Amino acid sequence: MIYHVENPVRQEWKTVMGVIATELGQSSILVDFDGWLELARRHVSASNKPSGDSLMDFFQNQFQHMATGGVVLDTSEAQQISPTLKKTGQVSVETLEKYVRAWKATVSPY
């Protein structure tokens, strides 16, 4: 038996990222995935590192599928054995803000 432990409630990526970007003070630079991929491509090209091509290959061929909602894990088995997971709702704005604040407290330059 395999149990996938993740929030079983799907949320719109743009909304979640909007909260995170605002908390980071970066709401004016929120871009869609294709825009982000182009920015990443420019950065990787400018770095001239040999690992850049494999990194871009990962972003375009694997990460895009995962990051834009293409991977949906079946949590039905986990929900059957976990009352907490079964009653879980969407991740609230407040929870996202707390997460970003905690992350900022441990990482520079934020």
Secondary structure, DSSP 4 states (H G I P E B T S, - for coil): -----S-SS---HHHHHHHHHHHTT-GGG---HHHHHHHHHHHHHHHT-TTHHHHHHHIIIIIHHHHTT------HHHHHH-HHHHT--PPPHHHHHHHHHHHHHHSS--
